[in-house]
Amino acid sequence: MNENTKPTAYLIVNSEVFQLDQELTNLGRKLDNHVVLNDPRVSRNHAQIRLIENQFVLIDLNSTGGTLVNGNKVTKSVLYSGDNISLAGMEIKFVRDAPRMISKTMDRTGPLEKQKYEEVSTQINIDRLEIDTRKEEKKG
């Protein structure tokens, strides 16, 4: 690999594939993370994957549920292809430089893209809201 070529890596979450194409990838429950994990066990800002000297490094961000790599609790760990990551029990597979294995899945899911989220307002019509104000009778 020449110096100007960035290494390629992917996260497989359930059946979804995320390409790690940035030097910093945030993982967590919050919608502004690069990889949003919709699992209540995962912290809002759970972990980061950083590309440091052509190595992908997983860093736990003081999460509540903890971070494991291949069953071992870590705060910081270099990732190798095939590693199993667990964020508070949510299983993720790390795959590096495996275009043949990933290509079919990438065709289905596409690369990780910056997403814009918009707020959706919720309106409640109070005139149509029915509230039961009867008290429950105690059975005794």
Backbone as a printed PyTorch tensor [residue, N CA C, xyz], in Angstrom:
tensor([[[  0.8520,  -1.1670,   0.0000],
         [  0.0000,   0.0000,   0.0000],
         [  0.8950,   1.2270,   0.0000]],

        [[  0.6520,   2.1910,  -0.9350],
         [  1.5130,   3.3670,  -0.9310],
         [  1.0370,   4.3740,   0.1060]],

        [[  1.8720,   5.3680,   0.4110],
         [  1.5940,   6.2860,   1.5090],
         [  0.3100,   7.0770,   1.3210]],

        [[ -0.0740,   7.3660,   0.0830],
         [ -1.2500,   8.1840,  -0.1680],
         [ -2.5440,   7.3810,  -0.2010]],

        [[ -2.4570,   6.0690,  -0.1490],
         [ -3.6400,   5.2350,  -0.1830],
         [ -4.1490,   5.0030,   1.2350]],

        [[ -5.4100,   5.3810,   1.4670],
         [ -6.0090,   5.1390,   2.7720],
         [ -6.4400,   3.6820,   2.8660]],

        [[ -6.2430,   3.0590,   3.9990],
         [ -6.7320,   1.6910,   4.1560],
         [ -8.2630,   1.6810,   4.1550]],

        [[ -8.8190,   0.5610,   3.7580],
         [-10.2650,   0.4120,   3.7030],
         [-10.7090,  -0.5030,   4.8240]],

        [[-11.7770,  -0.1130,   5.5020],
         [-12.3250,  -0.9570,   6.5590],
         [-13.8300,  -0.7470,   6.6190]],

        [[-14.4990,  -1.7230,   7.2300],
         [-15.9510,  -1.7040,   7.3090],
         [-16.3930,  -2.1830,   8.6760]],

        [[-17.5570,  -1.6810,   9.1020],
         [-18.2400,  -2.2120,  10.2760],
         [-19.5020,  -2.8940,   9.7730]],

        [[-19.7460,  -4.0960,  10.2620],
         [-20.9790,  -4.7980,   9.9250],
         [-21.8270,  -4.8510,  11.1860]],

        [[-22.9740,  -4.1710,  11.1230],
         [-23.8940,  -4.0920,  12.2490],
         [-25.1880,  -4.7520,  11.7960]],

        [[-25.5330,  -5.8690,  12.4110],
         [-26.6360,  -6.7030,  11.9330],
         [-26.3410,  -7.0320,  10.4790]],

        [[-27.1660,  -6.6300,   9.5370],
         [-26.8520,  -6.9090,   8.1300],
         [-26.4620,  -5.6370,   7.3920]],

        [[-26.2250,  -4.5610,   8.1190],
         [-25.8800,  -3.2690,   7.5140],
         [-24.3640,  -3.0740,   7.5350]],

        [[-23.8210,  -2.5300,   6.4440],
         [-22.3810,  -2.3240,   6.3180],
         [-22.0860,  -0.8340,   6.2730]],

        [[-21.1280,  -0.4040,   7.0990],
         [-20.6940,   0.9880,   7.1340],
         [-19.2210,   1.0340,   6.7420]],

        [[-18.9010,   1.7980,   5.7010],
         [-17.5080,   1.9430,   5.3000],
         [-16.8530,   3.0030,   6.1790]],

        [[-15.6830,   2.7040,   6.7010],
         [-14.9260,   3.6550,   7.5070],
         [-14.0190,   4.4270,   6.5610]],

        [[-14.4950,   5.5730,   6.1040],
         [-13.7560,   6.3420,   5.1050],
         [-13.3000,   7.6960,   5.6350]],

        [[-13.3660,   7.8700,   6.9520],
         [-12.9240,   9.1090,   7.5750],
         [-11.8570,   8.7770,   8.6130]],

        [[-11.1050,   9.7880,   9.0120],
         [-10.0680,   9.5520,  10.0200],
         [-10.6580,   9.3990,  11.4140]],

        [[-11.9020,   9.8280,  11.5850],
         [-12.5860,   9.7230,  12.8670],
         [-14.0320,   9.3250,  12.6050]],

        [[-14.4760,   8.2500,  13.2500],
         [-15.8580,   7.7910,  13.1270],
         [-16.4300,   7.6450,  14.5250]],

        [[-17.5140,   8.3600,  14.8000],
         [-18.1790,   8.2920,  16.0960],
         [-19.2970,   7.2690,  16.0500]],

        [[-19.4190,   6.4780,  17.1270],
         [-20.4660,   5.4670,  17.2380],
         [-21.2640,   5.7180,  18.5000]],

        [[-22.5800,   5.6200,  18.3930],
         [-23.4250,   5.8020,  19.5680],
         [-24.8800,   5.9410,  19.1910]],

        [[-25.6950,   6.2180,  20.1990],
         [-27.1420,   6.3000,  20.0180],
         [-27.6060,   7.6530,  19.4770]],

        [[-26.8340,   8.7190,  19.7340],
         [-27.2330,  10.0580,  19.2810],
         [-27.2450,  10.1420,  17.7630]],

        [[-28.1810,  10.8910,  17.2320],
         [-28.3580,  10.9930,  15.7850],
         [-27.2170,  11.7070,  15.0720]],

        [[-26.3680,  12.4460,  15.7920],
         [-25.2680,  13.1440,  15.1220],
         [-24.0000,  12.2930,  15.0350]],

        [[-24.0480,  11.0370,  15.4550],
         [-22.9130,  10.1310,  15.2880],
         [-22.8090,   9.6910,  13.8320]],

        [[-21.6130,   9.3180,  13.3920],
         [-21.4310,   8.8000,  12.0360],
         [-22.1460,   7.4670,  11.8660]],

        [[-22.0680,   6.6170,  12.8960],
         [-22.7800,   5.3480,  12.9040],
         [-23.7440,   5.3970,  14.0910]],

        [[-25.0360,   5.4810,  13.7830],
         [-26.0690,   5.5710,  14.8130],
         [-26.5360,   4.1600,  15.1460]],

        [[-26.4590,   3.8140,  16.4270],
         [-26.8200,   2.4800,  16.8950],
         [-28.0760,   2.5870,  17.7490]],

        [[-29.1640,   2.1100,  17.2080],
         [-30.4560,   2.2300,  17.8690],
         [-30.6630,   1.0750,  18.8440]],

        [[-29.9750,   1.1690,  19.9630],
         [-30.0540,   0.1390,  20.9920],
         [-29.9500,   0.8580,  22.3370]],

        [[-30.9170,   0.6750,  23.2330],
         [-30.9070,   1.4210,  24.5010],
         [-29.7030,   1.1140,  25.3940]],

        [[-29.0300,  -0.0050,  25.1670],
         [-27.8440,  -0.3480,  25.9810],
         [-26.6290,   0.4880,  25.5910]],

        [[-26.6230,   1.0050,  24.3610],
         [-25.4950,   1.7720,  23.8380],
         [-25.5990,   3.2080,  24.3380]],

        [[-24.4680,   3.7770,  24.7650],
         [-24.4490,   5.1780,  25.2260],
         [-24.6600,   6.1270,  24.0540]],

        [[-25.0870,   7.3380,  24.3750],
         [-25.3120,   8.3340,  23.3130],
         [-24.0390,   8.5770,  22.5120]],

        [[-22.9180,   8.7410,  23.1930],
         [-21.5940,   8.8590,  22.5570],
         [-20.7540,   7.7220,  23.1280]],

        [[-20.8200,   6.5660,  22.5000],
         [-20.2610,   5.3510,  23.0980],
         [-18.7730,   5.1660,  22.7940]],

        [[-18.3960,   5.2760,  21.5020],
         [-17.0110,   4.9730,  21.1230],
         [-16.6260,   5.7220,  19.8560]],

        [[-15.3250,   5.7170,  19.5760],
         [-14.7780,   6.3010,  18.3470],
         [-13.8470,   5.2880,  17.7100]],

        [[-13.7810,   5.3500,  16.3890],
         [-12.7350,   4.6200,  15.6820],
         [-11.9080,   5.6650,  14.9670]],

        [[-10.6140,   5.6850,  15.2630],
         [ -9.6930,   6.6490,  14.6590],
         [ -8.6910,   5.9170,  13.7750]],

        [[ -8.3620,   6.5390,  12.6630],
         [ -7.3170,   6.0160,  11.7880],
         [ -6.0160,   6.6980,  12.2010]],

        [[ -5.1080,   5.9220,  12.7970],
         [ -3.8400,   6.4480,  13.3060],
         [ -2.7150,   5.6280,  12.6850]],

        [[ -1.8910,   6.2690,  11.8740],
         [ -0.7540,   5.6150,  11.2180],
         [ -1.1740,   4.3090,  10.5320]],

        [[ -2.2280,   4.4090,   9.6980],
         [ -2.7650,   3.2750,   8.9310],
         [ -3.3110,   2.1350,   9.7820]],

        [[ -3.6230,   2.4120,  11.0440],
         [ -4.2640,   1.4220,  11.8990],
         [ -5.5670,   2.0130,  12.4160]],

        [[ -6.5880,   1.1770,  12.4700],
         [ -7.8610,   1.6070,  13.0320],
         [ -7.8450,   1.3010,  14.5160]],

        [[ -8.1130,   2.3440,  15.3320],
         [ -8.0450,   2.2250,  16.7800],
         [ -9.4220,   2.5380,  17.3530]],

        [[ -9.9590,   1.5980,  18.1460],
         [-11.2470,   1.7660,  18.8140],
         [-11.0000,   2.3680,  20.1850]],

        [[-11.7450,   3.4260,  20.5130],
         [-11.5910,   4.1060,  21.7990],
         [-12.9650,   4.2030,  22.4590]],

        [[-13.0730,   3.6760,  23.6710],
         [-14.3120,   3.7970,  24.4470],
         [-14.3750,   5.2080,  25.0270]],

        [[-15.5330,   5.8540,  24.9270],
         [-15.6940,   7.2320,  25.4020],
         [-16.3650,   7.2610,  26.7730]],

        [[-15.8150,   6.4820,  27.7200],
         [-16.3700,   6.3780,  29.0770],
         [-17.8420,   5.9800,  29.0410]],

        [[-18.1460,   4.9970,  28.2040],
         [-19.5310,   4.5440,  28.0540],
         [-20.0060,   3.8510,  29.3260]],

        [[-21.3150,   3.8230,  29.5000],
         [-21.9120,   3.1620,  30.6560],
         [-21.8190,   1.6490,  30.5400]],

        [[-22.1140,   1.1180,  29.3430],
         [-22.1830,  -0.3280,  29.1550],
         [-20.8770,  -0.9950,  28.7930]],

        [[-19.8340,  -0.2150,  28.5210],
         [-18.5260,  -0.7870,  28.2260],
         [-18.3420,  -1.2050,  26.7760]],

        [[-17.0850,  -1.4420,  26.4140],
         [-16.6920,  -1.8340,  25.0660],
         [-15.7890,  -3.0530,  25.1610]],

        [[-16.1120,  -4.0720,  24.3550],
         [-15.3170,  -5.2980,  24.3210],
         [-14.8040,  -5.5270,  22.9100]],

        [[-13.5980,  -6.0790,  22.8070],
         [-13.0500,  -6.5490,  21.5310],
         [-12.6890,  -8.0120,  21.7410]],

        [[-13.3230,  -8.8790,  20.9640],
         [-13.1280, -10.3290,  21.0770],
         [-13.3080, -10.8220,  22.5100]],

        [[-14.2990, -10.2440,  23.2010],
         [-14.6270, -10.6810,  24.5610],
         [-13.8310, -10.0380,  25.6680]],

        [[-12.8450,  -9.1880,  25.3280],
         [-12.0110,  -8.5280,  26.3410],
         [-12.4000,  -7.0650,  26.4670]],

        [[-12.6330,  -6.6250,  27.7140],
         [-12.9940,  -5.2310,  27.9510],
         [-11.8070,  -4.3310,  27.5990]],

        [[-12.0850,  -3.2450,  26.8490],
         [-11.0260,  -2.3290,  26.4290],
         [-11.4560,  -0.8810,  26.6310]],

        [[-10.4680,  -0.0250,  26.7700],
         [-10.7050,   1.4090,  26.6840],
         [-10.1210,   1.9380,  25.3770]],

        [[ -9.0910,   1.2180,  24.8670],
         [ -8.4460,   1.5740,  23.6050],
         [ -7.8510,   0.3010,  23.0220]],

        [[ -8.0990,   0.0590,  21.7200],
         [ -7.5950,  -1.1780,  21.1270],
         [ -7.3990,  -1.0080,  19.6290]],

        [[ -6.2550,  -1.4830,  19.1060],
         [ -6.0460,  -1.5540,  17.6640],
         [ -6.9620,  -2.6580,  17.1460]],

        [[ -7.6510,  -2.3910,  16.0200],
         [ -8.5740,  -3.3640,  15.4420],
         [ -7.9130,  -4.1270,  14.2960]],

        [[ -8.1980,  -5.4100,  14.2280],
         [ -7.7050,  -6.2750,  13.1540],
         [ -8.9040,  -6.9000,  12.4570]],

        [[ -8.7360,  -7.1890,  11.1680],
         [ -9.8260,  -7.7420,  10.3870],
         [-10.3770,  -9.0050,  11.0530]],

        [[-11.6960,  -9.0380,  11.1780],
         [-12.3650, -10.1680,  11.8140],
         [-12.6570,  -9.9610,  13.2830]],

        [[-12.1760,  -8.8590,  13.8690],
         [-12.4480,  -8.6050,  15.2840],
         [-13.9430,  -8.4460,  15.5270]],

        [[-14.3880,  -8.9810,  16.6660],
         [-15.7640,  -8.8170,  17.1200],
         [-15.7930,  -7.7300,  18.1840]],

        [[-16.5550,  -6.6820,  17.9130],
         [-16.6920,  -5.5660,  18.8390],
         [-18.0570,  -5.6910,  19.5000]],

        [[-18.1150,  -5.4290,  20.7910],
         [-19.3860,  -5.4020,  21.4990],
         [-19.4930,  -4.0640,  22.2160]],

        [[-20.5020,  -3.2860,  21.8460],
         [-20.7760,  -2.0240,  22.5310],
         [-21.9880,  -2.2650,  23.4240]],

        [[-21.7380,  -2.4530,  24.7060],
         [-22.7840,  -2.7240,  25.6950],
         [-23.6440,  -3.9130,  25.2850]],

        [[-23.0530,  -4.8830,  24.6080],
         [-23.7840,  -6.0750,  24.1960],
         [-24.2320,  -6.0660,  22.7490]],

        [[-24.1390,  -4.9310,  22.0790],
         [-24.4940,  -4.8740,  20.6570],
         [-23.2820,  -5.3210,  19.8450]],

        [[-23.4740,  -6.3760,  19.0510],
         [-22.3710,  -6.9900,  18.3240],
         [-22.1020,  -6.3020,  16.9860]],

        [[-20.8140,  -6.0370,  16.7240],
         [-20.3590,  -5.3910,  15.4910],
         [-19.1330,  -6.1560,  15.0040]],

        [[-19.0400,  -6.3710,  13.7160],
         [-17.8780,  -7.0490,  13.1160],
         [-17.0310,  -6.0010,  12.4050]],

        [[-15.7120,  -6.0330,  12.6340],
         [-14.7700,  -5.1480,  11.9550],
         [-14.0790,  -5.9400,  10.8590]],

        [[-14.1090,  -5.4220,   9.6290],
         [-13.4820,  -6.0950,   8.4910],
         [-12.6070,  -5.0820,   7.7810]],

        [[-11.3820,  -5.4910,   7.4730],
         [-10.4320,  -4.5830,   6.8260],
         [ -9.9610,  -5.1560,   5.4950]],

        [[ -9.9170,  -4.2920,   4.4800],
         [ -9.3530,  -4.6440,   3.1780],
         [ -9.8940,  -5.9640,   2.6320]],

        [[-11.2060,  -6.0990,   2.6080],
         [-11.8140,  -7.3330,   2.0940],
         [-12.8870,  -6.9890,   1.0580]],

        [[-12.4910,  -6.4040,  -0.0790],
         [-13.4880,  -5.9260,  -1.0270],
         [-14.3790,  -7.0220,  -1.5930]],

        [[-13.8570,  -8.2260,  -1.8060],
         [-14.6940,  -9.2930,  -2.3620],
         [-15.7910,  -9.7070,  -1.3890]],

        [[-15.4310,  -9.7910,  -0.1070],
         [-16.4050, -10.2010,   0.8980],
         [-17.4760,  -9.1370,   1.1110]],

        [[-17.0910,  -7.8790,   0.9720],
         [-17.9870,  -6.7800,   1.2820],
         [-18.7910,  -6.3130,   0.0660]],

        [[-18.2890,  -6.4860,  -1.1310],
         [-18.8740,  -5.8370,  -2.3080],
         [-20.3600,  -6.1120,  -2.4890]],

        [[-20.7990,  -7.3340,  -2.2970],
         [-22.2190,  -7.6420,  -2.4760],
         [-23.0750,  -6.9230,  -1.4400]],

        [[-22.5900,  -6.8620,  -0.2030],
         [-23.3500,  -6.1770,   0.8350],
         [-23.3670,  -4.6810,   0.5860]],

        [[-22.2420,  -4.1160,   0.1210],
         [-22.1880,  -2.6800,  -0.1590],
         [-23.1590,  -2.3130,  -1.2780]],

        [[-23.3650,  -3.2110,  -2.2350],
         [-24.3340,  -2.9470,  -3.2950],
         [-25.7260,  -2.7440,  -2.7100]],

        [[-26.0210,  -3.4720,  -1.6340],
         [-27.3400,  -3.3610,  -1.0050],
         [-27.4540,  -2.1450,  -0.0960]],

        [[-26.3980,  -1.8580,   0.6850],
         [-26.5170,  -0.8280,   1.7170],
         [-25.8780,   0.4970,   1.3520]],

        [[-24.8510,   0.5050,   0.4940],
         [-24.1700,   1.7400,   0.1220],
         [-23.1630,   2.1560,   1.1670]],

        [[-22.3020,   3.1350,   0.8270],
         [-21.2760,   3.6040,   1.7680],
         [-21.8690,   4.4990,   2.8490]],

        [[-21.1280,   4.6830,   3.9160],
         [-21.5150,   5.5920,   4.9800],
         [-21.4800,   7.0070,   4.4370]],

        [[-22.5910,   7.7030,   4.5510],
         [-22.6630,   9.0610,   4.0360],
         [-23.0450,   9.9950,   5.1700]],

        [[-22.6740,  11.2700,   5.0010],
         [-23.1010,  12.2620,   5.9740],
         [-24.5980,  12.4710,   5.7690]],

        [[-25.3420,  12.3150,   6.8360],
         [-26.7840,  12.4470,   6.7340],
         [-27.2200,  13.7170,   7.4360]],

        [[-28.2340,  14.3430,   6.8810],
         [-28.8170,  15.5180,   7.5130],
         [-30.1550,  15.1020,   8.1120]],

        [[-30.3830,  15.4950,   9.3350],
         [-31.6160,  15.1540,  10.0120],
         [-32.4250,  16.4240,  10.1780]],

        [[-33.7020,  16.3150,   9.9350],
         [-34.5570,  17.4740,  10.1170],
         [-35.5580,  17.1700,  11.2110]],

        [[-35.9450,  18.2240,  11.9300],
         [-36.9130,  18.0400,  12.9860],
         [-38.2970,  17.9410,  12.3730]],

        [[-39.0890,  17.0690,  12.9270],
         [-40.4650,  16.9080,  12.4800],
         [-41.3530,  17.3730,  13.6110]],

        [[-42.2000,  18.3680,  13.3100],
         [-43.0640,  18.8880,  14.3620],
         [-44.2610,  17.9580,  14.5350]],

        [[-44.7100,  17.8630,  15.7660],
         [-45.8740,  17.0480,  16.0960],
         [-46.9620,  17.9810,  16.5850]],

        [[-48.1250,  17.8410,  15.9990],
         [-49.2410,  18.6810,  16.4030],
         [-50.3050,  17.8230,  17.0650]],

        [[-50.8210,  18.3220,  18.1690],
         [-51.8870,  17.6260,  18.8780],
         [-53.0980,  18.5400,  18.8720]],

        [[-54.2170,  18.0200,  18.4290],
         [-55.4610,  18.7790,  18.4240],
         [-56.1500,  18.5430,  19.7610]],

        [[-56.0850,  19.5360,  20.6510],
         [-56.6110,  19.3890,  21.9990],
         [-58.1300,  19.2540,  21.9820]],

        [[-58.8060,  19.8670,  21.0100],
         [-60.2630,  19.7640,  20.9340],
         [-60.7120,  18.3220,  20.7380]],

        [[-59.9070,  17.5090,  20.0860],
         [-60.2800,  16.1200,  19.8020],
         [-59.7000,  15.1380,  20.8150]],

        [[-58.8990,  15.6460,  21.7640],
         [-58.2760,  14.7960,  22.7600],
         [-59.2930,  14.4460,  23.8360]],

        [[-59.5110,  13.1700,  24.0510],
         [-60.4690,  12.7280,  25.0600],
         [-59.7060,  12.1790,  26.2530]],

        [[-60.0500,  12.6680,  27.4010],
         [-59.3840,  12.2310,  28.6200],
         [-60.4310,  11.6220,  29.5380]],

        [[-60.1560,  10.4410,  30.0350],
         [-61.0650,   9.7630,  30.9530],
         [-60.7340,  10.2400,  32.3570]],

        [[-61.6330,  11.0230,  32.9430],
         [-61.3740,  11.5850,  34.2670],
         [-62.0790,  10.8060,  35.3780]],

        [[-62.7150,   9.6940,  35.0170],
         [-63.3880,   8.8840,  36.0440],
         [-62.3570,   8.2230,  36.9440]],

        [[-62.6570,   8.1790,  38.2130],
         [-61.7730,   7.5030,  39.1580],
         [-62.1050,   6.0230,  39.1500]],

        [[-61.0430,   5.2210,  39.2720],
         [-61.2490,   3.7850,  39.3490],
         [-61.8370,   3.4310,  40.6910]],

        [[-62.8030,   2.5250,  40.6680],
         [-63.4030,   2.0820,  41.9280],
         [-62.5040,   1.0180,  42.5490]],

        [[-62.2830,   1.1460,  43.8290],
         [-61.4690,   0.1520,  44.5360],
         [-62.3220,  -1.0680,  44.8220]],

        [[-61.7510,  -2.2070,  44.4770],
         [-62.4600,  -3.4600,  44.7880],
         [-61.9820,  -3.9290,  46.1420]],

        [[-62.9080,  -4.1950,  46.9680],
         [-62.3990,  -4.5410,  48.2450],
         [-63.0720,  -5.5280,  48.9710]]])
